[in-house]
Amino acid sequence: MNKDFDSWNEKKKNIDNRKASPFCHERELWWCTLGINVGFEQDGSDVEYRRPILILKGLSKQTCLIIPLTTSSHAHKLRPTIGLVEDKQAHALLSQMRVIDTKRLVRKIGSLDKKIFDDIRKTVKDML
C-alpha cells in the first residue's frame, strides 16, 4: 500500500497549530487524528486519518496514553473486545498503545464500562 505522507504532513501542521487542547480523562473513548505511520504502526483511516481510541491514562494537560481501537475481529490476547463503539463491535489494540498530544483528540464518543477498563488496564500491566 502506498502511503501519502505528504498529505498527512500538511494536516499534522494544522493539528500542531491548534491553540487549545481538549481535556480528557481515563476510560474515555475519543475520535483521534492518528495520521499515517511507519510500517505496521496503526494508522488513522479516511481522509482525516482518524480512529477511535481509549484514553488509558492522562499524563499531563497536553499528553495522554492511548490505545487505538479497531473493528477487525481477528482474535488475539492483545486485542480484547470492549463492546460497541458507535454501533460497531470494537477491540482494543493493546500492542499499539502510545503517548499522544491531546491536540490530536477530535470528539469524545463516550466512556468505557469500568469493569472492562479495569480488565484492559490489568492486561496492560501484565504485558510490562
C-alpha positions in Angstrom: 0.0 0.0 0.0 1.3 3.4 -0.9 1.0 5.9 2.0 0.5 9.6 1.3 2.9 11.0 3.9 2.9 14.5 2.2 -0.8 14.9 2.7 -0.6 13.7 6.3 2.3 16.1 7.0 0.1 19.1 5.9 -2.7 18.0 8.2 -0.3 17.4 11.0 0.9 21.0 10.7 -2.7 22.2 11.2 -3.1 20.0 14.3 0.1 21.3 15.8 -1.1 24.9 15.3 -4.3 24.4 17.3 -4.4 26.8 20.3 -6.4 24.7 22.7 -6.4 21.0 23.6 -9.4 19.2 24.7 -9.5 18.0 28.3 -9.8 14.2 28.7 -10.0 11.5 31.4 -9.0 7.9 31.6 -11.8 5.5 30.4 -13.0 7.9 27.8 -13.4 7.0 24.1 -12.5 9.6 21.5 -12.1 10.1 17.8 -8.4 10.9 17.4 -6.3 12.0 14.4 -3.6 9.3 14.4 -2.3 10.0 10.9 -0.2 7.9 8.7 2.5 6.0 10.5 5.5 3.9 9.6 5.3 0.2 8.7 2.8 -1.8 10.9 2.1 1.1 13.3 -1.6 1.7 13.5 -2.8 4.4 11.1 -5.9 6.6 11.2 -8.4 5.9 8.4 -10.4 8.0 6.0 -9.3 11.4 4.6 -8.9 12.9 8.1 -6.7 9.9 9.3 -8.9 9.4 12.3 -9.5 6.4 14.5 -11.4 5.8 17.8 -9.1 5.4 20.8 -9.4 4.7 24.5 -7.7 7.0 27.0 -5.7 4.7 29.2 -4.2 7.5 31.4 -3.8 11.2 31.3 -0.1 12.1 31.8 -0.4 15.9 31.7 -2.8 18.6 30.4 -1.1 18.1 27.0 -0.4 14.4 26.8 -2.2 11.1 27.4 -1.5 7.3 26.9 -4.0 5.9 24.5 -5.0 2.6 23.0 -6.2 2.6 19.3 -9.4 0.7 18.6 -10.4 -1.5 15.6 -13.4 -3.2 14.3 -11.4 -6.1 13.0 -12.4 -9.3 14.6 -9.0 -11.0 14.4 -8.8 -12.8 17.7 -5.7 -12.2 19.8 -5.0 -11.8 23.5 -3.7 -8.3 22.9 -6.9 -7.4 21.1 -9.7 -7.7 23.7 -13.3 -6.9 22.8 -14.6 -3.8 24.5 -18.2 -3.8 23.3 -20.0 -1.4 20.9 -18.5 1.9 19.9 -20.8 3.9 17.7 -22.8 0.8 16.9 -19.8 -1.3 15.9 -18.1 -4.1 17.8 -14.7 -2.7 18.9 -11.4 -4.2 20.0 -8.5 -2.5 21.8 -5.2 -2.8 20.0 -3.0 -3.1 23.2 0.1 -3.7 21.2 -0.3 -0.2 19.6 -0.7 1.9 22.8 1.3 5.1 22.7 1.5 8.6 24.1 -0.2 11.4 22.0 -0.6 15.1 22.4 -4.2 15.9 23.3 -4.3 18.3 20.3 -5.0 15.1 18.3 -8.3 14.5 20.1 -11.3 15.4 17.9 -14.5 14.4 19.5 -15.5 12.5 22.7 -17.5 9.4 21.9 -18.3 8.3 25.5 -16.8 6.3 28.3 -15.8 2.7 28.6 -17.5 0.4 31.2 -15.4 0.5 34.4 -15.1 -3.4 34.6 -13.9 -3.6 31.0 -11.5 -0.8 31.6 -10.1 -2.4 34.7 -9.6 -5.7 32.8 -7.8 -3.8 30.0 -5.6 -2.0 32.5 -4.7 -5.3 34.2 -3.8 -6.8 30.8 -1.5 -3.8 30.0 0.2 -4.1 33.4 0.8 -7.8 32.8 2.4 -7.0 29.4 5.1 -5.0 31.1 
